[in-house]
Amino acid sequence: MRNSVYVLSAAVYRLAGGAARAIGVARKARIGSIAGMTGFSDKALIAERKMRELFPPTPLQRNDHLSARFGADVWLKREDLSPVRSYKIRGAFNAMRKVFATNPEQQLFICASAGNHAQGVAFAARHFGARAVIFMPVTTPQQKIDKTRIFGKDSVEIRLIGDYFDDTLSAAQAYCAEAGGHFLAPFNDVDVIEGQASVAVEMMDQLGKAPDIVIVPVGGGGLAAGMRRFLAETAPETALRYVEPAGGASLTAALAVGHPISLSKIDTFVDGAAVARVGDLTFEALVDLPMTDVLTAPEDRICVTILEMLNTEGIVLEPAGALSVDALGDLADDIGGKTVVCVTSGGNFDFERLPEVKERAQRFSGLKKYFLLRLPQRPGALRDFLEMLGPEDDIARFEYLKKSARNFGTVLIGIETKSPENFPRLFARLDETGFTYTDVTNDDVIGEFIL
């Protein structure tokens, strides 16, 4: 039904009962005109309908594995299966569409991005026949540069400027002012927020009812703000939980002080959501959130989730795309018997990162440890150590670090095992025999140099 729109406007949603609200989102009719629709949910409905010019709805799939594991009815809203493998295409398309509606002469769009937003802008620019200049840091992986160029084809010019994103952003904004282009922000834009809300429109349509809980990843907050505003108007009985990476918890920091603030340091591993400052506009929609509704996910634990989804389900998720699934464990006591939707926000995973993901997952799960062993310089000392290893212990790294000491030498050892319980037994045997060692598995300073 390409010419159809949703029957119930946002005002009707608010007056209807819970069941009518949920069913109404899924019901469409050929009424021909969208005049008079002015509320946020109305605008999101229009954006979703217009989006069908570009791509079909992303799937909403029940996941049997996660449902059985958590005793809930768990569904995945697969934004990792959009044309650019992330939801970012939605905001870029909607913002560009609305610019053309008010200023059809505008043909130049500028953005700064090292990943998914760049690809969404490129795809939308090609669709509209516009020109996009996309600024990316010099350190951007070649895979992301190539994908952006493929999506945009002749419509896109890529400029690599700056070692850090802040430098890239400044260059993009300066060029935009000079060239008279329209700057497409990745999240801090009302039209982008409205476009991201189309995820919730599709979810309600596909599920046919209001879910009990929706888990949303948070970076700059565009997706979270859009989904919250739409569901507040159409399904206020649905609870939302928000999850951000522990090393980039900008929403948590903003809620603590009541306004957006810039984090002094972020961990960029979850590159699709590691944002130093949540958007001012997005925070307006999230400012009254209870702190308990916002979860933080450790980066190493996210790696466990990425591997589990890949090995068990064959689903490729980038770190940001795994955030909502990773949070299920934190919510296990609250979701039993409920209908839960996890938004898997992206799947642009560079498989060159797989060894790092495996490494971090093993360390978090207690299956791999590194330690510095002070080894006596005598015949048979190494054999004595090796005999202490259990049948499931395997040496993954061995580096002799002796400098000038004559009686002892230091060895960096990495041990992999099949059960976390094996390490206390190994360390007990080392203690009994007098070996001196230091566990450096979680020492960030040492890890930067030798791990």
C-alpha positions, 0 to 999 in steps of 0.5 A: 500500500504505497499510497496508504497512511495510518488511519489513527493520528497521534491524537486518536492514539492518545484517546484510545485504549492500550489495545487499540493503540497497538493495533491502530499502528499496524492498521493502514487504509487508502485515505489518500491525503496526509494533510493535518498530521502535525504531531511527532508520531504523525511525522514519523508515520509519514517518514516511514511511508516515504522511506518505502521509496528507498528500501523495504522495512527491516525484519522483526524476527523472533529469536528462539535462542534468546527467548529460551535463554531468558524465558521471554518472547525476544524479538530482534528488530534487524537494522543490521539488514538495512541497505547500509547495514544500519538504521542511520540511513533513515535519519539521513534520508528523512532529513534530506527529503525534508530539505528538498521539500522546502528548498529544492535548489539545495543540491549540496550536503555535507557530513562528518562521519567515520562510519554508518552515518556516512554510508546512509548519507551516501546512499540517500544522496545517490537516491535524490541525485544530490551531491554529498561531500563526506569528511572522514578521519584519516584513520578511518578503515579502508573498508568503511571508505570503500563502502561509502564510495560504493553506496554514493557512486558519482554523487559522493566526494570523500575527504580524509582530514584529521586524526581525530573526529573533532578535527574532521567535524571542524573541517566539515563545518567550515567547508559547509559554511564556505560552500553553502551546503546543508550540514547533515548532523548524525543525530542532533537534528530534528528531522534525523530524530524523526527519521530514526523513529520510523524504526518504532513505526515498523516494529509496531506494525510488524509485531501487531501489538505493543511490546512490554519492553524495547531495548534501544542502544544509545550513542548520540541519542537520535534513535533513542529520542525518536523511538521514545517520542513515538512510543510515548504517544502511541504505546505509553504502556511500553517500557524502554530501556537504554544501553550505552557502552561503558566507555562512552556513557554520555547519556548517563553523564548528562542525566547525572547533571541535568544537561549534556556534558562532554566526557573527558575520555572515551573508549572508541571500541564501540565506534557506532555509539562511543560519543563524547557528548549526547546531542542537545536536541536528543537530550530534550526527549530523554532529560526526564529518564530515570537513571535506572532505565539507562544501562552501561555495557562493558566493552569486553562483555559486548565482545562475548555477545558479538561472538555468541550471536555470530557462532550460535545465530549466524548474525553479524553485529558490530559492537554498537549493534550488539548493545541491546542484546548484551543488555538482556543479561542485566534485565534477566530478572525483569523480562521473564514471560514478557515480549521484548524487542531488541534493536540490533542497530548495525552490522558493519563489522570489519572481520579484521577485528575478529581476533581482538573481539575474541581476545577481549571476550576470552579475557572477560569470560575468564578463559584467558589470562596474562601474567608476568612470571619470575622464572629462576635461571636454572636448568629445569625451571621452565619444565617445572612450570609447564608441569603445573599446567592442567590438561585444559590449559594452553600456552597462547603467548610466551615472551622471555623478557630477561634484561640483565639479571643473572639469577631470574628472568621475567616471562610474559605468559598468556594462558587459554583454558576451557573453564575459568575455575582452572586458573585458581587451581593453577595459581594455587600450585604456583604459590605452593612451589614458590613461583613469583607471578603478577596477573596483568590481564586487566592492567590497562597500562601494561596492556597498552605496551605488551598485550 
